[in-house]
Amino acid sequence: MDNYRSIDERGAADLAEAALTRAFGVPAKLLNIEPIGREDRRNLILRAQAQLGQTSRPVIVKTTRLTSFCSTSPTVFADSGLAKEWVARQILCGNEPGECPLLLAGDAENGLIVFSDFGAHLPSLVKPLLEGTADEAESAMTAYARAMAELHVATLNCQQRHADAVASTFPKSIAPNLVGATWLDQPPPALARFQFPEDDLQTIRSRLVNPGEWLALVHADGCPDNLLLDNGVARLIDFEFSAPGHMLLDAVYWRIGFPSCWCAGVIPEDVAQRIECVYRNELAAVFPVALSDHIFEREITLVTVARALFSLTWMLNQALDEDNIWGTATRRSRILWYLKAAIKACDRSGLFPQSGVVMAAWLAHLSKIWPDSKPLAKYPAFQT
């Protein structure tokens, strides 16, 4: 591909060995090198055993294939998933939940990082959701909630730490936006002549720009295949969309059907409530406000609506022209569910009543013009 640079496994391994040697101060050698992932993806990823002096450990090497990557660009953080992952792992080092792989070394100029490997044998969350029983899926989702809570606990109020990490690794980069801060810069499209209330839109925008005490590192792509299961413990991987932001942008995933994921589906309401309870209890050890029903419902409603509106802005126009399948579901079915989930959140909390009315009108309109489309279905594990 024209926008991909030429780098092979040996070239990436040589760069990784040099980076590990600098980081550990002993000669490094990669053994049993195995490529993982597809050749047409933006990153070359290797699994290997790193010999570091007299010790050995399993590692993952990730290097960008993109010719556009430039570590000295002012927009390197905004443009590069690898830069986001590097910085996320960097701020987790030293205060890292065991659920995240440890950053070991990197080469900013060549766009390469090396981190610990949990192992090739671990299944992802996809398996229990698509192939497991309801109990297996709920158990895996409970582990997912704990892992997200541990990530957020470890990174509460991390904006300055994150900015310092960006400056130290990519000193020419401009300071990054918070996750979601620009999502609603443009008003959502009006449907059936119903415009989203501007006052509510401004309230939601303001909270995404300033999450206050709810600020933490947001994974921002908490898909089932970005979570590995290790004897009841969930291991988060792939931080290529991560930055500080409102932590509940991660916690909304099980309410809204995993909106950034090919493997989309609905978690039943009773299961979602139990998962959410686990998440809140894990947070509460250092963040007791998470146990306030009133405050939590306010915040989760706000981010649920934000996520639904953001998904509309980038999916709706194409879906109005034609439907197509993305992974396990069509785009139209996703849109219908996002609206339904946001309406339910408003009804449950009593917040944004006018917005709830508008989104209900949108849902009715889309259901009418898409008669063959139904809202996103439950994951197979919860269908029996």
C-alpha beads as a LAMMPS data file, in Angstrom:
LAMMPS data file: protein, C-alpha beads

384 atoms
383 bonds

1 atom types
1 bond types

-500.0 500.0 xlo xhi
-500.0 500.0 ylo yhi
-500.0 500.0 zlo zhi

Masses

1 110.0

Atoms # bond

1 1 1 0.000 0.000 0.000
2 1 1 1.258 3.462 -0.926
3 1 1 0.769 4.891 2.560
4 1 1 2.692 2.039 4.230
5 1 1 6.437 2.036 4.705
6 1 1 8.541 -1.014 3.963
7 1 1 9.442 -2.755 7.209
8 1 1 9.774 -6.494 7.668
9 1 1 9.903 -8.721 10.722
10 1 1 13.686 -8.683 10.930
11 1 1 13.838 -4.915 10.651
12 1 1 11.266 -4.509 13.427
13 1 1 13.075 -7.075 15.568
14 1 1 16.383 -5.221 15.153
15 1 1 14.774 -1.960 16.265
16 1 1 13.126 -3.701 19.222
17 1 1 16.386 -5.323 20.321
18 1 1 18.139 -1.952 20.231
19 1 1 15.321 -0.332 22.237
20 1 1 15.368 -3.112 24.848
21 1 1 19.157 -2.889 25.121
22 1 1 18.910 0.848 25.824
23 1 1 16.093 0.368 28.333
24 1 1 17.615 -2.512 30.318
25 1 1 21.334 -1.836 29.892
26 1 1 22.066 -5.415 28.825
27 1 1 22.253 -7.021 25.377
28 1 1 18.800 -7.980 24.115
29 1 1 17.928 -10.682 21.619
30 1 1 14.503 -11.657 20.294
31 1 1 13.877 -15.363 19.831
32 1 1 10.943 -17.369 18.477
33 1 1 9.646 -14.379 16.531
34 1 1 6.079 -14.813 15.295
35 1 1 4.032 -12.225 13.374
36 1 1 0.476 -11.703 14.574
37 1 1 -2.244 -9.713 12.875
38 1 1 -2.858 -9.078 9.193
39 1 1 -0.392 -7.679 6.697
40 1 1 -2.856 -5.013 5.570
41 1 1 -3.184 -3.436 9.025
42 1 1 -1.500 -0.178 10.003
43 1 1 0.801 -1.874 12.531
44 1 1 3.280 -4.717 12.239
45 1 1 2.950 -6.768 15.431
46 1 1 5.334 -9.505 16.560
47 1 1 5.235 -11.955 19.422
48 1 1 8.655 -13.071 20.669
49 1 1 10.754 -14.205 23.590
50 1 1 13.161 -11.478 24.688
51 1 1 16.514 -12.619 26.035
52 1 1 17.750 -9.836 28.335
53 1 1 21.154 -10.781 29.640
54 1 1 20.516 -13.826 31.835
55 1 1 16.748 -13.402 31.959
56 1 1 13.995 -14.034 29.457
57 1 1 10.433 -12.800 29.081
58 1 1 7.631 -12.924 26.488
59 1 1 7.052 -9.636 24.661
60 1 1 4.937 -7.984 22.004
61 1 1 6.581 -5.650 19.490
62 1 1 4.339 -3.121 17.755
63 1 1 5.611 -0.794 15.053
64 1 1 3.654 1.468 12.751
65 1 1 3.633 0.844 9.019
66 1 1 2.263 4.307 8.250
67 1 1 4.530 6.548 6.184
68 1 1 2.739 9.527 7.723
69 1 1 4.121 8.783 11.197
70 1 1 6.493 11.515 12.346
71 1 1 7.530 11.685 15.979
72 1 1 8.370 15.393 15.667
73 1 1 5.052 16.433 14.131
74 1 1 2.904 18.789 16.236
75 1 1 -0.033 16.454 15.571
76 1 1 1.719 13.148 16.237
77 1 1 -0.427 12.372 19.279
78 1 1 -3.677 13.291 17.557
79 1 1 -2.749 11.375 14.399
80 1 1 -1.045 8.249 15.717
81 1 1 -2.584 5.338 17.563
82 1 1 0.892 4.124 18.430
83 1 1 1.706 7.453 20.091
84 1 1 -1.496 7.231 22.132
85 1 1 -0.675 3.693 23.196
86 1 1 2.898 4.591 24.143
87 1 1 1.790 7.491 26.341
88 1 1 -1.033 5.520 27.951
89 1 1 1.330 2.713 28.898
90 1 1 3.928 5.231 30.055
91 1 1 1.624 6.862 32.606
92 1 1 0.513 3.433 33.805
93 1 1 4.100 2.355 34.507
94 1 1 4.817 2.414 38.218
95 1 1 1.123 2.615 39.074
96 1 1 -0.082 -0.032 36.700
97 1 1 -3.038 -2.308 37.256
98 1 1 -2.043 -5.910 36.612
99 1 1 -4.750 -6.036 33.974
100 1 1 -2.620 -3.989 31.522
101 1 1 0.574 -5.057 29.696
102 1 1 3.737 -3.376 30.982
103 1 1 5.617 -0.977 28.704
104 1 1 9.221 -2.184 28.400
105 1 1 10.904 -0.058 25.725
106 1 1 10.295 2.154 22.729
107 1 1 11.798 3.952 19.765
108 1 1 9.894 7.173 19.106
109 1 1 11.757 8.099 15.931
110 1 1 10.890 4.784 14.289
111 1 1 7.424 4.423 15.793
112 1 1 7.972 1.252 17.808
113 1 1 7.061 0.034 21.292
114 1 1 7.755 -3.182 23.193
115 1 1 5.521 -4.394 26.013
116 1 1 4.913 -7.523 28.032
117 1 1 2.912 -10.365 26.525
118 1 1 0.099 -12.078 28.406
119 1 1 0.393 -15.082 26.075
120 1 1 -1.058 -16.422 22.845
121 1 1 -3.302 -18.915 24.616
122 1 1 -5.683 -16.413 26.223
123 1 1 -9.185 -16.102 24.750
124 1 1 -10.816 -12.720 24.314
125 1 1 -14.203 -11.565 25.574
126 1 1 -15.575 -12.356 22.107
127 1 1 -15.712 -16.081 22.843
128 1 1 -18.065 -16.066 25.870
129 1 1 -20.296 -13.391 24.334
130 1 1 -20.711 -15.173 21.003
131 1 1 -20.259 -18.817 21.991
132 1 1 -20.672 -19.121 25.753
133 1 1 -23.555 -19.499 28.167
134 1 1 -25.250 -16.568 29.857
135 1 1 -23.381 -17.342 33.094
136 1 1 -20.034 -17.500 31.294
137 1 1 -20.708 -14.238 29.497
138 1 1 -21.772 -12.443 32.677
139 1 1 -18.711 -13.730 34.527
140 1 1 -16.457 -12.448 31.749
141 1 1 -18.259 -9.104 31.662
142 1 1 -17.849 -8.798 35.430
143 1 1 -14.099 -9.240 34.987
144 1 1 -14.241 -6.598 32.250
145 1 1 -15.919 -4.133 34.622
146 1 1 -13.269 -4.755 37.291
147 1 1 -10.471 -4.197 34.782
148 1 1 -11.954 -0.893 33.635
149 1 1 -12.446 0.229 37.229
150 1 1 -8.822 -0.609 38.071
151 1 1 -7.647 1.361 35.054
152 1 1 -9.678 4.379 36.133
153 1 1 -8.641 4.131 39.782
154 1 1 -4.975 4.021 38.740
155 1 1 -5.335 7.127 36.574
156 1 1 -7.716 9.434 38.416
157 1 1 -6.959 13.095 37.685
158 1 1 -4.191 12.079 35.281
159 1 1 -4.354 14.983 32.838
160 1 1 -1.098 16.592 33.956
161 1 1 0.730 13.259 34.159
162 1 1 -0.482 12.473 30.678
163 1 1 0.574 15.874 29.316
164 1 1 4.016 15.423 30.901
165 1 1 4.340 11.988 29.284
166 1 1 3.395 13.386 25.876
167 1 1 5.955 16.177 26.295
168 1 1 8.731 13.798 27.346
169 1 1 8.227 11.287 24.528
170 1 1 6.912 13.524 21.740
171 1 1 8.175 16.999 22.718
172 1 1 6.957 18.693 19.529
173 1 1 3.392 17.453 19.943
174 1 1 0.630 19.840 20.884
175 1 1 -1.337 19.014 24.016
176 1 1 -4.053 16.457 23.247
177 1 1 -7.769 17.023 23.630
178 1 1 -9.717 15.028 26.156
179 1 1 -11.541 12.020 24.754
180 1 1 -14.916 13.242 23.537
181 1 1 -14.091 16.937 23.880
182 1 1 -14.695 17.616 20.179
183 1 1 -17.341 14.964 19.518
184 1 1 -20.223 17.407 19.527
185 1 1 -18.559 20.458 18.007
186 1 1 -21.054 20.126 15.193
187 1 1 -24.716 19.773 16.169
188 1 1 -26.247 16.371 15.459
189 1 1 -28.346 16.157 12.299
190 1 1 -32.021 17.001 12.608
191 1 1 -34.411 14.187 11.757
192 1 1 -38.101 14.614 10.902
193 1 1 -37.603 18.341 11.591
194 1 1 -36.698 17.656 15.242
195 1 1 -33.524 19.451 16.360
196 1 1 -31.649 18.335 19.472
197 1 1 -32.136 20.935 22.249
198 1 1 -29.226 23.368 22.236
199 1 1 -29.227 23.842 26.028
200 1 1 -28.859 20.105 26.612
201 1 1 -26.222 19.863 23.905
202 1 1 -24.187 22.601 25.563
203 1 1 -24.475 20.898 28.961
204 1 1 -23.174 17.646 27.502
205 1 1 -20.383 19.369 25.569
206 1 1 -19.254 21.221 28.683
207 1 1 -19.047 18.032 30.726
208 1 1 -16.983 16.247 28.098
209 1 1 -14.584 19.196 27.991
210 1 1 -14.425 19.357 31.791
211 1 1 -15.224 16.003 33.453
212 1 1 -14.143 17.311 36.853
213 1 1 -13.557 14.546 39.381
214 1 1 -14.598 11.938 36.791
215 1 1 -11.416 12.493 34.774
216 1 1 -9.221 9.437 34.255
217 1 1 -7.457 7.651 31.426
218 1 1 -10.145 6.477 29.021
219 1 1 -9.375 3.311 27.085
220 1 1 -11.875 4.483 24.440
221 1 1 -11.952 1.221 22.487
222 1 1 -13.085 -1.329 25.047
223 1 1 -14.138 -3.895 22.466
224 1 1 -14.514 -7.585 23.308
225 1 1 -11.396 -8.451 21.302
226 1 1 -9.372 -5.857 23.240
227 1 1 -9.874 -7.774 26.452
228 1 1 -8.179 -11.095 27.206
229 1 1 -9.450 -13.529 29.832
230 1 1 -6.902 -15.105 32.149
231 1 1 -8.404 -17.457 34.752
232 1 1 -11.153 -15.050 35.716
233 1 1 -9.052 -11.895 35.349
234 1 1 -9.574 -9.529 32.421
235 1 1 -6.490 -8.122 30.687
236 1 1 -6.899 -4.904 28.700
237 1 1 -4.916 -4.503 25.488
238 1 1 -4.727 -2.011 22.596
239 1 1 -4.638 1.543 23.936
240 1 1 -4.497 3.197 20.496
241 1 1 -7.440 5.497 21.217
242 1 1 -6.588 6.256 24.843
243 1 1 -6.353 9.692 26.408
244 1 1 -7.714 11.398 29.517
245 1 1 -11.430 12.054 29.568
246 1 1 -14.658 11.245 31.371
247 1 1 -14.113 7.739 32.747
248 1 1 -17.720 6.700 32.136
249 1 1 -17.096 6.878 28.395
250 1 1 -15.635 3.411 29.002
251 1 1 -18.304 2.282 31.457
252 1 1 -21.095 3.136 29.015
253 1 1 -19.998 0.342 26.671
254 1 1 -22.104 -2.375 28.277
255 1 1 -25.133 -0.085 28.244
256 1 1 -24.910 0.960 24.624
257 1 1 -23.756 -2.191 22.849
258 1 1 -19.985 -1.684 22.399
259 1 1 -20.252 1.166 19.870
260 1 1 -16.693 1.141 18.494
261 1 1 -16.631 -2.608 17.936
262 1 1 -17.253 -5.039 15.100
263 1 1 -18.548 -7.450 17.740
264 1 1 -21.609 -5.463 18.793
265 1 1 -24.526 -6.669 20.867
266 1 1 -26.864 -5.870 23.724
267 1 1 -26.241 -6.845 27.342
268 1 1 -29.594 -7.531 29.085
269 1 1 -30.664 -4.795 31.494
270 1 1 -30.443 -6.920 34.647
271 1 1 -26.970 -8.150 33.706
272 1 1 -25.818 -4.622 32.846
273 1 1 -26.990 -3.397 36.246
274 1 1 -25.035 -6.113 38.067
275 1 1 -21.930 -5.392 35.998
276 1 1 -22.296 -1.688 36.698
277 1 1 -22.603 -2.381 40.419
278 1 1 -19.284 -4.235 40.351
279 1 1 -17.658 -1.343 38.503
280 1 1 -18.974 1.233 40.967
281 1 1 -17.942 -0.784 44.011
282 1 1 -14.415 -1.175 42.646
283 1 1 -14.189 2.586 42.085
284 1 1 -15.595 3.404 45.501
285 1 1 -12.491 2.308 47.401
286 1 1 -10.780 5.545 46.323
287 1 1 -13.664 7.365 44.642
288 1 1 -16.669 7.113 46.986
289 1 1 -18.849 9.441 44.905
290 1 1 -19.300 6.489 42.518
291 1 1 -21.763 5.001 45.023
292 1 1 -24.062 8.024 44.913
293 1 1 -26.986 6.858 42.781
294 1 1 -28.067 10.395 41.958
295 1 1 -24.621 11.552 40.852
296 1 1 -23.752 8.371 38.999
297 1 1 -27.042 8.341 37.078
298 1 1 -26.500 11.963 36.083
299 1 1 -23.037 11.243 34.726
300 1 1 -23.847 7.945 32.997
301 1 1 -26.910 9.491 31.345
302 1 1 -24.833 12.363 30.040
303 1 1 -22.176 10.119 28.491
304 1 1 -24.763 7.672 27.121
305 1 1 -26.454 10.494 25.233
306 1 1 -23.058 11.854 24.156
307 1 1 -22.017 8.479 22.788
308 1 1 -25.308 8.054 20.933
309 1 1 -25.072 11.520 19.360
310 1 1 -21.443 11.009 18.369
311 1 1 -22.286 7.698 16.714
312 1 1 -25.081 9.401 14.792
313 1 1 -22.742 12.094 13.472
314 1 1 -20.415 9.579 11.826
315 1 1 -22.835 6.786 10.897
316 1 1 -26.180 8.339 10.012
317 1 1 -25.590 9.873 6.574
318 1 1 -24.246 6.638 5.144
319 1 1 -26.993 4.609 6.820
320 1 1 -29.670 6.875 5.341
321 1 1 -28.351 6.133 1.848
322 1 1 -27.901 2.389 2.314
323 1 1 -27.426 -0.197 5.015
324 1 1 -24.386 -2.409 5.312
325 1 1 -23.026 -4.938 7.743
326 1 1 -20.219 -4.007 10.101
327 1 1 -19.044 -7.110 11.915
328 1 1 -21.937 -8.815 13.667
329 1 1 -24.611 -6.183 12.970
330 1 1 -25.840 -3.653 10.433
331 1 1 -25.235 0.040 10.881
332 1 1 -28.940 0.783 10.960
333 1 1 -29.539 -1.701 13.769
334 1 1 -26.746 -0.069 15.747
335 1 1 -28.193 3.421 15.285
336 1 1 -31.654 2.280 16.382
337 1 1 -30.195 0.716 19.520
338 1 1 -28.034 3.732 20.382
339 1 1 -31.123 5.921 20.328
340 1 1 -33.126 3.409 22.334
341 1 1 -30.356 3.146 24.953
342 1 1 -30.063 6.936 25.237
343 1 1 -33.842 7.322 25.608
344 1 1 -33.859 4.663 28.342
345 1 1 -31.042 6.466 30.154
346 1 1 -32.970 9.751 30.090
347 1 1 -36.152 8.046 31.299
348 1 1 -34.339 6.234 34.092
349 1 1 -32.577 9.326 35.427
350 1 1 -35.240 11.928 34.648
351 1 1 -32.573 14.069 32.978
352 1 1 -32.785 15.780 29.592
353 1 1 -36.538 15.172 29.189
354 1 1 -36.802 17.304 26.052
355 1 1 -33.852 15.502 24.520
356 1 1 -35.544 12.219 25.309
357 1 1 -38.627 13.388 23.421
358 1 1 -36.534 14.443 20.415
359 1 1 -34.600 11.170 20.322
360 1 1 -37.875 9.230 20.601
361 1 1 -39.133 11.152 17.557
362 1 1 -35.908 10.335 15.721
363 1 1 -36.257 6.671 16.640
364 1 1 -39.869 6.566 15.440
365 1 1 -38.919 8.278 12.177
366 1 1 -36.007 5.942 11.455
367 1 1 -38.050 2.880 12.387
368 1 1 -40.664 4.011 9.853
369 1 1 -38.253 4.592 6.976
370 1 1 -36.234 1.471 7.841
371 1 1 -39.068 -1.047 8.272
372 1 1 -36.798 -4.058 7.802
373 1 1 -34.300 -2.934 10.461
374 1 1 -34.550 -3.820 14.118
375 1 1 -32.477 -2.499 17.027
376 1 1 -29.284 -4.328 17.843
377 1 1 -29.921 -7.830 19.210
378 1 1 -28.654 -9.378 22.417
379 1 1 -25.349 -11.193 22.271
380 1 1 -25.891 -14.897 21.451
381 1 1 -24.912 -15.884 25.001
382 1 1 -27.995 -14.075 26.310
383 1 1 -30.471 -15.230 23.657
384 1 1 -31.337 -18.612 25.166

Bonds

1 1 1 2
2 1 2 3
3 1 3 4
4 1 4 5
5 1 5 6
6 1 6 7
7 1 7 8
8 1 8 9
9 1 9 10
10 1 10 11
11 1 11 12
12 1 12 13
13 1 13 14
14 1 14 15
15 1 15 16
16 1 16 17
17 1 17 18
18 1 18 19
19 1 19 20
20 1 20 21
21 1 21 22
22 1 22 23
23 1 23 24
24 1 24 25
25 1 25 26
26 1 26 27
27 1 27 28
28 1 28 29
29 1 29 30
30 1 30 31
31 1 31 32
32 1 32 33
33 1 33 34
34 1 34 35
35 1 35 36
36 1 36 37
37 1 37 38
38 1 38 39
39 1 39 40
40 1 40 41
41 1 41 42
42 1 42 43
43 1 43 44
44 1 44 45
45 1 45 46
46 1 46 47
47 1 47 48
48 1 48 49
49 1 49 50
50 1 50 51
51 1 51 52
52 1 52 53
53 1 53 54
54 1 54 55
55 1 55 56
56 1 56 57
57 1 57 58
58 1 58 59
59 1 59 60
60 1 60 61
61 1 61 62
62 1 62 63
63 1 63 64
64 1 64 65
65 1 65 66
66 1 66 67
67 1 67 68
68 1 68 69
69 1 69 70
70 1 70 71
71 1 71 72
72 1 72 73
73 1 73 74
74 1 74 75
75 1 75 76
76 1 76 77
77 1 77 78
78 1 78 79
79 1 79 80
80 1 80 81
81 1 81 82
82 1 82 83
83 1 83 84
84 1 84 85
85 1 85 86
86 1 86 87
87 1 87 88
88 1 88 89
89 1 89 90
90 1 90 91
91 1 91 92
92 1 92 93
93 1 93 94
94 1 94 95
95 1 95 96
96 1 96 97
97 1 97 98
98 1 98 99
99 1 99 100
100 1 100 101
101 1 101 102
102 1 102 103
103 1 103 104
104 1 104 105
105 1 105 106
106 1 106 107
107 1 107 108
108 1 108 109
109 1 109 110
110 1 110 111
111 1 111 112
112 1 112 113
113 1 113 114
114 1 114 115
115 1 115 116
116 1 116 117
117 1 117 118
118 1 118 119
119 1 119 120
120 1 120 121
121 1 121 122
122 1 122 123
123 1 123 124
124 1 124 125
125 1 125 126
126 1 126 127
127 1 127 128
128 1 128 129
129 1 129 130
130 1 130 131
131 1 131 132
132 1 132 133
133 1 133 134
134 1 134 135
135 1 135 136
136 1 136 137
137 1 137 138
138 1 138 139
139 1 139 140
140 1 140 141
141 1 141 142
142 1 142 143
143 1 143 144
144 1 144 145
145 1 145 146
146 1 146 147
147 1 147 148
148 1 148 149
149 1 149 150
150 1 150 151
151 1 151 152
152 1 152 153
153 1 153 154
154 1 154 155
155 1 155 156
156 1 156 157
157 1 157 158
158 1 158 159
159 1 159 160
160 1 160 161
161 1 161 162
162 1 162 163
163 1 163 164
164 1 164 165
165 1 165 166
166 1 166 167
167 1 167 168
168 1 168 169
169 1 169 170
170 1 170 171
171 1 171 172
172 1 172 173
173 1 173 174
174 1 174 175
175 1 175 176
176 1 176 177
177 1 177 178
178 1 178 179
179 1 179 180
180 1 180 181
181 1 181 182
182 1 182 183
183 1 183 184
184 1 184 185
185 1 185 186
186 1 186 187
187 1 187 188
188 1 188 189
189 1 189 190
190 1 190 191
191 1 191 192
192 1 192 193
193 1 193 194
194 1 194 195
195 1 195 196
196 1 196 197
197 1 197 198
198 1 198 199
199 1 199 200
200 1 200 201
201 1 201 202
202 1 202 203
203 1 203 204
204 1 204 205
205 1 205 206
206 1 206 207
207 1 207 208
208 1 208 209
209 1 209 210
210 1 210 211
211 1 211 212
212 1 212 213
213 1 213 214
214 1 214 215
215 1 215 216
216 1 216 217
217 1 217 218
218 1 218 219
219 1 219 220
220 1 220 221
221 1 221 222
222 1 222 223
223 1 223 224
224 1 224 225
225 1 225 226
226 1 226 227
227 1 227 228
228 1 228 229
229 1 229 230
230 1 230 231
231 1 231 232
232 1 232 233
233 1 233 234
234 1 234 235
235 1 235 236
236 1 236 237
237 1 237 238
238 1 238 239
239 1 239 240
240 1 240 241
241 1 241 242
242 1 242 243
243 1 243 244
244 1 244 245
245 1 245 246
246 1 246 247
247 1 247 248
248 1 248 249
249 1 249 250
250 1 250 251
251 1 251 252
252 1 252 253
253 1 253 254
254 1 254 255
255 1 255 256
256 1 256 257
257 1 257 258
258 1 258 259
259 1 259 260
260 1 260 261
261 1 261 262
262 1 262 263
263 1 263 264
264 1 264 265
265 1 265 266
266 1 266 267
267 1 267 268
268 1 268 269
269 1 269 270
270 1 270 271
271 1 271 272
272 1 272 273
273 1 273 274
274 1 274 275
275 1 275 276
276 1 276 277
277 1 277 278
278 1 278 279
279 1 279 280
280 1 280 281
281 1 281 282
282 1 282 283
283 1 283 284
284 1 284 285
285 1 285 286
286 1 286 287
287 1 287 288
288 1 288 289
289 1 289 290
290 1 290 291
291 1 291 292
292 1 292 293
293 1 293 294
294 1 294 295
295 1 295 296
296 1 296 297
297 1 297 298
298 1 298 299
299 1 299 300
300 1 300 301
301 1 301 302
302 1 302 303
303 1 303 304
304 1 304 305
305 1 305 306
306 1 306 307
307 1 307 308
308 1 308 309
309 1 309 310
310 1 310 311
311 1 311 312
312 1 312 313
313 1 313 314
314 1 314 315
315 1 315 316
316 1 316 317
317 1 317 318
318 1 318 319
319 1 319 320
320 1 320 321
321 1 321 322
322 1 322 323
323 1 323 324
324 1 324 325
325 1 325 326
326 1 326 327
327 1 327 328
328 1 328 329
329 1 329 330
330 1 330 331
331 1 331 332
332 1 332 333
333 1 333 334
334 1 334 335
335 1 335 336
336 1 336 337
337 1 337 338
338 1 338 339
339 1 339 340
340 1 340 341
341 1 341 342
342 1 342 343
343 1 343 344
344 1 344 345
345 1 345 346
346 1 346 347
347 1 347 348
348 1 348 349
349 1 349 350
350 1 350 351
351 1 351 352
352 1 352 353
353 1 353 354
354 1 354 355
355 1 355 356
356 1 356 357
357 1 357 358
358 1 358 359
359 1 359 360
360 1 360 361
361 1 361 362
362 1 362 363
363 1 363 364
364 1 364 365
365 1 365 366
366 1 366 367
367 1 367 368
368 1 368 369
369 1 369 370
370 1 370 371
371 1 371 372
372 1 372 373
373 1 373 374
374 1 374 375
375 1 375 376
376 1 376 377
377 1 377 378
378 1 378 379
379 1 379 380
380 1 380 381
381 1 381 382
382 1 382 383
383 1 383 384
